[in-house]
Amino acid sequence: MLDRFGTGLKDAVKKLAGKSVIDKAAVDELVRDLQRVLIQSDVNVKLVMELTTTIKKRSLEEEPPKGMGAREHVLRIVYEELVHLMGDEVEVKLESQIILMAGLQGSGKTTTTGKLARFFQRKGLRVGVICADVFRPGALDQLSTLCQKVNVPCYGEHGETDAIGIVTRGMKELAGTEVLIIDTQGRHALEDELIEEIIALNELSHATHRWLVIDAALGQQAREQARRFHEAIDIDGVIITKMDGTAKGGGALSAVAETESGIVFVGSGETINDLERFDPDGFISRLLGMGDLRALIERAEEAISPEDVDVNAMLKGKFTLRDMYKQLEALKKMGPLKQVMNMLPLGNVDLPQDAFDVTSVKMDRFKYIMDSMTNGELDNPGIISGSRIQRISTGSGTSPEEVRELIKYYKTMQRTLKTMRGGQGKFNMQRMMKKFGGM
């Protein structure tokens, strides 16, 4: 969803950036392109019309700030209005708190509870989890397995059907934790019994936060679900899951923002680390190709030590196989390469798909190959020829084709870094960001 949505938005603003004159016709074309992209992402038509009307009105009536051209001014308006559409950022404090998780069955609530426990654990807090989902068979086993993976205590009682009793005893058992997360039961629909139980659990636990988990595939229907839960327990944050598997994510995001509950996290992957803080500025910035440096820095701080990767040296063109070895090690800690690269402000630089096409298995094979190279070969890959390829493949237990594939991948990454350093092309988002005044 994000790839398609982002590509559509970037294409729309690129087209505007290529215009020699920014007049009413150019703005009308931009508005039509934006309407098409947003409606295809299941954003409510009424919201789309309101948004694009505002963009058009501001673009044609507002005078650009001093030192900013008409083109950059219109792009800035698009950016600001898209951020506004996504709603305000919800603050997540790293302090003692009790979080009550709500949501219908199938929304990904239990998996998200495990991911949330991992998020706070990585921030250095003591975390505990209570499984109060007495409706779904296997919920406790699933949550216990997730918590065991990251060494987080999980309280639950097999065969017990009284959620109130479970939470009462669980809170005593996990009294020493700083962040307590309570996973509640879900149903296939918003039944009265479900609402009554979660109201009772909210009163019992004195929850600091009440977060609703919603499947992105709901699209615009997410609005009604958020509203019903909000009326019952005063939802103060929403987590949208499965953003990587639906074309309706834009609809879910805008629908929730419209309820003013606020989006706290977005889930877009299967692993326990695939939960990301939702920052409207960073989200839109990434979609437009301007990157999300704050998210990148947060992820890097958690995963990488300074000696792992010398980014400045790489961007200056000093990129050897030895650097790539360290890079592969570091990137494995940070997550999929494509996610990481999307956080960089690449602007109009279209990275080749094969720059991303390195699975964890292939990365391990590459490391075996590099372990069989001499220091000279690691520092100067240009000397690796036919006889050296044969020796390296024999020493690493790989085929000559795999050695050649590694060299090809190295050259692709080298070209990519040169492109990033050059910032080529008319439509340079980094330059545009400078004109935005460091927004």
matplotlib code that plots the C-alpha trace (Angstrom):
import matplotlib.pyplot as plt

x = [0.0, 2.7, 4.7, 1.7, 0.4, 3.9, 4.6, 1.3, 2.0, 5.6, 4.5, 2.0, 4.5, 7.2, 4.9, 4.3, 8.0, 8.7, 6.4, 8.0, 5.0, 2.9, -0.5, -4.2, -3.9, -0.9, -2.6, -5.8, -3.7, -2.0, -5.3, -6.7, -3.7, -3.9, -7.6, -7.0, -4.2, -6.1, -9.4, -7.5, -6.1, -9.7, -9.6, -13.2, -14.3, -15.6, -12.3, -10.4, -12.5, -12.1, -8.3, -7.8, -10.1, -7.9, -4.8, -6.1, -7.4, -4.1, -2.0, -3.8, -4.4, -1.5, 1.7, 4.9, 7.2, 10.2, 12.9, 10.5, 9.4, 5.8, 6.7, 8.2, 5.3, 2.7, 4.7, 4.9, 1.1, 0.6, 2.9, 1.2, -2.3, -1.4, 0.1, -3.1, -5.1, -3.2, -4.1, -2.0, 0.9, 0.2, 2.9, 4.2, 5.9, 8.6, 7.4, 5.3, 1.9, -0.9, -2.1, -5.4, -5.6, -8.9, -10.0, -12.1, -11.0, -8.7, -7.4, -3.9, -4.4, -2.5, 0.5, 0.5, 0.5, 3.7, 5.2, 4.3, 6.0, 9.1, 9.0, 9.0, 11.5, 13.9, 13.5, 14.9, 11.6, 10.5, 7.5, 4.8, 1.8, -1.5, -3.6, -7.3, -8.5, -10.7, -12.8, -10.3, -8.7, -4.9, -4.7, -2.7, -0.3, 0.2, 1.0, 3.2, 5.3, 5.7, 6.7, 9.2, 11.0, 11.9, 12.0, 9.0, 6.8, 3.3, 0.5, -2.5, -4.6, -5.5, -9.2, -10.2, -13.2, -13.3, -11.2, -11.8, -10.3, -7.3, -6.5, -6.9, -4.4, -2.1, -1.7, -0.5, 1.8, 3.4, 3.5, 7.2, 6.9, 7.0, 4.8, 1.8, 0.0, -3.4, -4.6, -8.4, -10.8, -12.0, -15.2, -16.3, -18.5, -19.0, -21.3, -22.7, -21.0, -17.6, -18.2, -19.4, -16.3, -13.8, -15.5, -15.1, -11.5, -10.8, -12.2, -10.4, -7.0, -7.2, -5.5, -3.3, -4.0, -6.7, -5.4, -7.5, -6.0, -7.5, -6.8, -5.8, -7.9, -11.0, -10.3, -13.0, -15.0, -12.3, -14.1, -17.2, -15.1, -13.0, -16.0, -17.8, -14.8, -14.1, -17.6, -17.2, -13.8, -12.4, -9.8, -6.8, -4.7, -5.1, -2.7, -3.2, -2.0, -1.2, -0.4, 1.9, -0.9, -3.8, -4.6, -7.0, -4.4, -4.9, -8.6, -8.0, -5.4, -7.6, -10.8, -9.1, -7.6, -11.1, -12.3, -9.5, -8.4, -4.9, -2.7, 0.0, 1.7, 1.6, 2.3, 3.7, 5.4, 5.4, 8.3, 8.1, 10.1, 7.8, 5.9, 6.6, 5.7, 3.4, 4.6, 2.4, 5.2, 7.6, 5.0, 4.1, 7.7, 8.6, 5.8, 7.0, 10.5, 11.9, 12.7, 12.0, 15.3, 13.9, 12.6, 15.9, 18.0, 15.8, 16.1, 19.9, 20.4, 18.8, 20.6, 24.0, 27.1, 29.2, 32.0, 29.6, 29.3, 31.2, 28.4, 30.4, 33.2, 30.7, 29.0, 32.4, 32.9, 35.1, 33.1, 34.9, 33.8, 35.0, 32.5, 29.8, 30.5, 29.9, 26.9, 25.2, 25.8, 24.4, 21.4, 20.4, 20.0, 17.9, 15.4, 14.7, 16.9, 14.0, 12.4, 15.7, 16.3, 12.8, 13.7, 16.5, 15.8, 16.5, 14.1, 13.8, 16.5, 14.9, 16.9, 17.2, 15.1, 18.1, 19.6, 16.9, 16.9, 19.1, 17.5, 18.9, 20.0, 21.8, 23.4, 24.9, 26.2, 27.8, 29.5, 31.0, 32.4, 34.0, 35.5, 37.4, 38.9, 42.3, 42.7, 43.7, 40.6, 38.3, 39.9, 40.2, 37.5, 38.7, 41.5, 39.1, 39.3, 38.7, 41.3, 40.6, 36.9, 37.6, 39.8, 37.2, 34.3, 36.3, 37.3, 33.8, 31.9, 29.9, 29.8, 31.7, 28.3, 27.5, 30.9, 30.1, 26.6, 28.3, 30.6, 27.6, 25.7, 28.7, 28.9, 25.1, 25.5, 28.5, 26.5, 23.6, 25.8, 27.3, 23.7, 22.7, 25.9, 25.2, 21.5, 21.0, 17.9, 15.7, 13.4, 15.7, 13.7, 16.7, 17.0, 13.3, 13.5, 16.1, 13.6, 11.0, 13.0, 14.0, 10.4]
y = [0.0, 2.5, 1.8, 2.4, 5.4, 7.0, 6.4, 8.1, 11.1, 11.4, 11.2, 14.0, 16.4, 15.5, 16.4, 19.8, 20.3, 19.8, 22.6, 25.8, 27.9, 27.3, 28.6, 27.6, 24.8, 23.3, 23.5, 21.9, 19.0, 18.5, 18.5, 15.9, 13.7, 13.9, 13.1, 10.0, 8.7, 9.4, 7.9, 4.8, 4.4, 4.4, 7.9, 9.2, 11.1, 14.0, 14.3, 14.2, 17.0, 19.1, 18.5, 19.3, 22.3, 23.7, 23.0, 24.6, 27.7, 28.2, 27.6, 30.2, 32.8, 32.7, 34.6, 32.6, 33.5, 35.6, 33.6, 30.8, 30.2, 29.4, 25.8, 25.2, 27.1, 24.8, 21.7, 23.0, 23.5, 19.9, 18.6, 20.7, 19.6, 15.9, 16.1, 17.8, 15.0, 12.4, 14.1, 15.2, 13.1, 11.2, 11.4, 8.1, 8.7, 6.4, 6.1, 3.9, 3.2, 0.7, 0.1, -1.5, -3.0, -3.2, -4.4, -7.0, -10.5, -10.7, -7.2, -8.4, -7.3, -10.1, -9.9, -6.1, -6.6, -8.6, -6.0, -3.2, -5.1, -5.3, -1.6, -0.5, -3.2, -1.8, 1.6, 0.2, -0.2, -3.2, -4.6, -7.1, -8.5, -9.9, -12.1, -11.3, -12.8, -15.6, -15.8, -17.0, -20.5, -20.2, -16.5, -17.2, -19.6, -17.2, -14.2, -16.4, -17.5, -13.9, -12.7, -15.6, -14.6, -11.2, -12.4, -10.4, -11.9, -12.9, -13.7, -15.8, -18.6, -21.6, -22.6, -19.5, -17.6, -14.6, -11.8, -9.6, -12.2, -12.8, -9.1, -8.6, -11.5, -10.5, -7.0, -8.3, -10.8, -8.2, -5.3, -4.7, -3.8, -0.2, -0.8, -3.2, -4.2, -5.9, -7.8, -8.1, -10.4, -9.6, -10.7, -10.7, -7.7, -5.0, -7.0, -5.5, -8.1, -7.2, -3.5, -4.2, -6.3, -3.7, -0.9, -3.0, -3.8, -0.1, 0.8, -2.1, -1.4, 2.4, 2.3, 5.2, 4.6, 2.8, 1.8, 0.4, -2.0, -1.8, -3.8, -1.5, -3.6, -2.1, 1.2, 3.8, 1.4, 1.9, 5.2, 3.5, 1.0, 3.7, 5.8, 2.9, 2.0, 5.7, 6.2, 3.2, 3.7, 7.0, 5.6, 7.9, 6.1, 3.8, 1.2, 0.3, -3.1, -5.0, -1.8, -3.8, -6.0, -3.8, -1.0, 0.6, 1.8, 5.4, 5.1, 3.6, 6.3, 9.2, 7.6, 7.2, 10.7, 12.1, 10.6, 12.6, 9.5, 9.8, 7.1, 5.9, 3.1, 1.4, -2.3, -3.4, -6.7, -10.1, -9.9, -8.7, -5.6, -4.5, -1.8, 1.8, 5.0, 7.1, 10.6, 12.4, 14.6, 11.7, 9.5, 12.1, 13.1, 9.5, 9.0, 12.1, 10.8, 13.2, 10.5, 10.2, 10.9, 11.0, 7.4, 6.3, 7.8, 6.1, 2.8, 3.2, 4.2, 1.0, -1.3, 0.1, 1.3, 4.1, 1.7, -0.5, 1.8, 4.9, 6.7, 9.8, 7.8, 5.9, 9.0, 10.5, 7.5, 5.4, 2.2, -1.1, -4.7, -4.4, -1.5, -3.6, -6.4, -4.1, -2.5, -5.9, -6.7, -3.4, -3.5, -6.9, -5.4, -2.5, -4.4, -4.8, -2.7, -1.2, 0.1, 1.7, 3.3, 4.7, 6.7, 8.5, 11.8, 10.5, 12.9, 11.8, 9.2, 5.9, 3.2, 0.0, -2.9, -5.2, -2.9, -4.2, -7.7, -9.3, -11.8, -12.6, -16.0, -14.4, -11.8, -14.8, -16.3, -13.0, -12.9, -16.4, -15.3, -12.2, -14.2, -16.1, -13.0, -11.4, -8.0, -6.6, -8.0, -6.5, -3.1, -3.1, -5.4, -4.3, -6.9, -9.8, -11.7, -15.2, -17.2, -15.3, -15.9, -19.6, -19.6, -17.6, -19.8, -23.0, -21.5, -20.3, -23.4, -21.4, -21.3, -18.9, -17.5, -16.5, -14.7, -12.8, -12.0, -10.5, -8.3, -7.2, -6.3, -4.4, -2.3, -1.6, -0.3, 1.7, 3.4, 4.0, 5.8, 7.9, 8.8, 9.8, 11.9, 13.7, 14.5, 14.6, 15.8, 18.8, 17.6, 17.5, 17.0, 17.8, 21.2, 21.7, 20.8, 23.6, 26.0, 24.7, 26.2, 23.0, 21.8]
z = [0.0, 1.0, -2.2, -4.4, -2.4, -2.2, -5.9, -6.8, -4.6, -5.8, -9.5, -8.9, -7.3, -9.8, -12.6, -11.0, -10.4, -14.1, -15.1, -16.4, -15.3, -12.2, -13.2, -12.7, -15.3, -13.5, -10.1, -11.5, -13.0, -9.6, -7.8, -10.2, -9.7, -5.9, -6.0, -8.1, -5.8, -2.5, -3.7, -5.0, -1.4, -0.1, 1.5, 2.0, -1.1, 1.0, 2.8, -0.6, -2.0, 1.1, 1.0, -2.7, -2.5, 0.3, -1.7, -4.8, -2.9, -1.0, -4.1, -6.1, -3.4, -1.0, -1.8, -1.5, 1.4, 0.6, -1.1, -2.1, -5.7, -6.7, -7.4, -4.0, -2.4, -3.9, -2.9, 0.6, 0.7, -0.5, 2.2, 5.0, 4.0, 3.7, 7.2, 8.5, 6.9, 9.0, 12.3, 15.2, 16.6, 19.8, 22.4, 23.8, 27.1, 28.4, 31.9, 34.2, 32.6, 32.1, 28.6, 27.8, 24.4, 22.6, 19.2, 17.3, 16.6, 13.6, 14.0, 15.0, 18.7, 20.3, 17.9, 18.4, 22.2, 21.8, 19.5, 21.9, 24.8, 22.6, 21.8, 25.4, 26.4, 23.7, 25.3, 28.6, 30.5, 32.6, 30.8, 31.8, 29.8, 31.0, 28.7, 29.5, 26.1, 27.4, 24.2, 21.6, 22.0, 21.8, 22.6, 25.8, 24.1, 21.2, 23.6, 25.8, 22.8, 21.7, 25.1, 25.6, 22.5, 24.0, 27.7, 28.8, 31.6, 30.5, 33.0, 32.0, 33.3, 31.0, 31.3, 33.3, 31.8, 34.2, 32.6, 35.7, 38.0, 35.6, 35.5, 39.3, 40.0, 37.1, 38.3, 41.7, 40.0, 37.8, 40.3, 39.8, 36.1, 34.8, 31.7, 32.0, 28.8, 29.1, 26.0, 26.1, 24.2, 20.7, 18.9, 15.3, 16.0, 18.5, 20.8, 24.0, 26.2, 24.7, 25.4, 29.0, 29.8, 28.4, 30.4, 33.6, 32.8, 32.2, 35.6, 37.4, 35.9, 36.0, 32.6, 31.6, 28.0, 26.0, 22.6, 19.8, 17.3, 13.8, 10.6, 7.8, 5.4, 7.0, 5.1, 5.7, 8.0, 10.6, 11.5, 12.9, 14.9, 16.4, 17.3, 19.1, 21.2, 21.9, 23.2, 25.5, 27.1, 25.7, 23.3, 23.3, 20.6, 17.7, 16.3, 12.6, 11.6, 8.4, 6.5, 4.2, 2.9, 1.8, -0.7, 1.8, 4.3, 3.3, 4.1, 7.5, 8.4, 7.4, 8.9, 12.3, 12.1, 11.5, 14.9, 16.6, 18.5, 17.1, 15.5, 17.9, 16.0, 12.5, 12.1, 8.7, 9.0, 10.7, 13.1, 16.6, 15.8, 13.0, 14.9, 14.1, 15.9, 13.7, 13.1, 10.5, 9.4, 8.9, 7.3, 4.6, 4.2, 3.5, 1.0, -0.9, -1.0, 1.6, 4.0, 7.8, 9.4, 12.9, 12.6, 11.0, 13.8, 16.4, 14.7, 14.2, 17.9, 19.0, 16.6, 15.6, 17.4, 15.7, 14.9, 12.8, 9.8, 8.8, 6.9, 6.2, 4.6, 2.4, 1.2, 0.3, -2.0, 0.2, -0.1, -0.1, 0.3, 3.9, 4.4, 2.7, 5.1, 8.1, 6.4, 5.9, 9.6, 10.7, 8.4, 9.6, 13.0, 11.7, 9.6, 5.8, 3.6, 1.7, 5.0, 5.9, 2.5, 2.5, 5.6, 3.7, 1.9, -1.6, -3.4, -7.0, -6.9, -8.0, -6.4, -8.5, -7.2, -7.1, -4.5, -2.1, -3.3, -0.6, 1.7, 5.1, 3.7, 0.8, 3.1, 5.1, 1.9, 0.9, 4.3, 3.9, 0.5, 2.0, 4.8, 2.1, 0.6, 1.3, 2.9, -0.5, -2.2, 0.5, 0.2, -3.6, -5.2, -8.7, -8.5, -8.2, -11.5, -12.8, -10.9, -7.6, -8.1, -8.3, -5.2, -3.2, -4.2, -3.2, 0.1, 1.0, -0.2, -2.7, -6.5, -8.8, -9.8, -6.2, -6.0, -9.2, -7.8, -4.7, -6.9, -8.9, -5.7, -4.4, -7.7, -7.5, -3.9, -4.9, -7.7, -5.4, -2.9, -5.7, -6.8, -3.3, -2.9, -6.2, -5.6, -9.4, -11.2, -11.3, -8.6, -5.6, -2.4, -0.2, -1.8, -1.5, 2.2, 2.7, 1.1, 3.5, 6.3, 8.0, 8.3]

ax = plt.figure().add_subplot(projection="3d")
ax.plot(x, y, z, "-o")
ax.set_aspect("equal")
plt.show()
